[in-house]
Amino acid sequence: MGKTLFEKVWDAHVVSNITDGPDVLYIDKHLIHEVTSPQAFAGLEKRGLGLFRKNGIVATADHNVPTKDQHLPIKEALSRSQVQKLTDNCNKFGVTLYGLGHKYQGIVHVIGPELGITLPGMTMVCGDSHTSTHGAFGSIAFGIGTSEVEQVMATQCLMQSKPKTMKIEINGTLGKGVLSKDIILYIISKISASGGTGYFVEFAGSAIRALSMEARMTICNMAIEMGARGGMIAPDQTTFDYIKSREFAPKGAKFDEAVAYWKTLFTDEDAKFDTVYSWDAADIEPMITYGTNPGMGVKISQKVPTVNEIDPTGKTSFEKSLEYMGVDQGKTLLGKKVNYVFIGSCTNSRIEDLRLVAEFVKGKKKADNITAWIIPGSKQVEAQAQQEGIDKVLLEAGFELREPGCSACLGMNEDKIPKGEYCVSTSNRNFEGRQGPGARTFLVSPLTAAATAINGVVSDVREFV
Amino acid sequence: MDKFVTIKSSIVPVQIDDIDTDQIIPARFLKATTRDGFGDNLFRDWRYDENNNPKKDFILNNSDYQGKILVAGKNFGCGSSREHAAWAIYDYGFKVVISSFFADIFKNNALNNGLLPVQVSDKFLQTIFDKVAENKHTELVVDLEKQEVEIVGAGVIEKFEINQYKKTCLINGYDDIDYLINMKDRIEAYEKTSKYLNLVS
């Protein structure tokens, strides 16, 4: 029997099998940031261990950084000390750091791909659940906890049980105004926030093939939001073209050798998945979430479900969620007034996202009630946006283009949505208080966010196209 | 890591599904650089109001419910990979979390810290919630060696699954690094055959 893409990459990284236990999996690249690494470095020191392979690690500061005045010291003392601790640890252990002020600094899942660090067929981990993003290249990439960060630092390996495999196929052509963000929100609304738990997912089908690399990253980024450990897309010419000539990608004969290998990374015709889903791209509309987990989403033209339409065992949680959100059962979200629009995060902060938004808002003005933040994913995205004049277009439309970081995605740094306020957001989580205590999040695509910013109320971008 | 011993304890029931790690510990409390003290902020925004006053209706603020076993609705620990969630639960004093379904990363994080995630059937979970509704001092026995949970006095026992390697680690207080550092030679031998290392060399 043939192998799936996942099995090919996994099997190529197994150092050892343990009877009735996990596999010892070799990790090619380990990304670290300031929040989930300090206790791991401390653990290494306590055990008297060093790094197994220090060039196997790349570090950046993203979660705690401000998105204004990054040349000044970080105001909040605990954030400042955590970022400083990362710098100190990287210096002490000899780890490459793209810290604040570095031309490569940015959100860890944005810089890996854009620097050519992320390559097909590799294994990657990071103490961050959205590490699944890198699976868009046909790599096995997943988030880990800090004890596991320490394991990888100490041994370049992880003890992992092999997950089950799932294939999700999307075939056909996407409608106008529908983006890859809508595809993944649609999938999660179908299989729920836990439907992928225990699985590694391969996204396939003609609609996925037609996507750019950045659009594919948005899909794999949110594989974790259905509970899956990670998502993957088989590499193809789109992948190879994206990687070619990036800073740390193989060059010349090595690149050709790499492509020859990468072309073997696909699911064999006779391979078997544990679970398979298939949907038609034409059924997907711009999507929006109404509740407090990413599975609680609807097509923007649809109404929020009523309690009678959902699984009865989830009734209490459903009602609790809608009460928190201040959302009515059986009503549409279109026309709901919101005061904040956030475009950014490891889901949607790449140059294509910024281009789409700029193209849409060019010549328009944001509504008076709206505060609109756009946070580029990295210094390189920021520089590219300036080079293309995107910054000026956004400024003229009344949007604020800030400096790179995780920003208001997670309510950790200075950027928070105030209590009770609604935020239409291109990020990945609508959990209670995720964007700040008491903040209420509607997850959408960058185009839906832009349309909402212009109208000042939740809007269907298709009215404009 | 502490060795796991059989636990007999009353429980703290939180009958909510899909409890994500942002609820277990919000991101703004992840700024420490040590592993200590996270229990103070366990379920922070459900437990305290914006003026840091305890919210009376949240179960952790009800002294009738105490114990070393947290029982929660399905899909516990979804979302962020922050191990701080497991640290916070353990630091607060829990040794076991029972649910009918756990998110993958949380489960690994818990196991790596001596916190035992026990996955039971939906029916058994509901039975626990029903019993504790009848009697708030209801006790459970969690026996890892036998892989059993018993509702004391009710004569109800359910078996649970656990990876045998992880079971051995918990009972003996070993962690994965103890195992992996003894494999240095094999890991280095693997590196000589690695396609990736060859391509980027």
Interface residues (C-beta under 8 A of the other chain):
Chain A: A12 V15 S16 I18 D20 G21 P22 V24 Y26 D28 V35 T36 P38 Q39 A42 R47 L49 F52 R53 H63 N64 L78 S79 S81 Q82 K85 L119 G121 M122 T123 G127 D128 S129 G143 I144 G145 T146 S147 E148 E150 Q151 A154 T155 Q156 C157 L158 M159 S161 P163 A193 S194 T197 G198 I224 G227 R229 F248 P250 K254 E257 A258 Y261 N293 T313 G314 T316 S317 K320 L410 G411 M412 K419 R429 F431 E432 G433 R434 P437 G438
Chain B: Q15 I16 D17 D18 D20 D22 Q23 P26 A27 R28 L30 K31 A32 T33 T34 R35 D45 E50 G73 K74 N75 C78 G79 S80 S81 R82 E83 H84 A86 F101 F102 A103 D104 I105 N108 N109 N112 N113 D122 N163 Q164 Y165 K166 D175 D176 I177 Y179 L180 I181 M183 K184 R186 I187 Y190 E191 S194 K195 Y196 L197 L199 V200
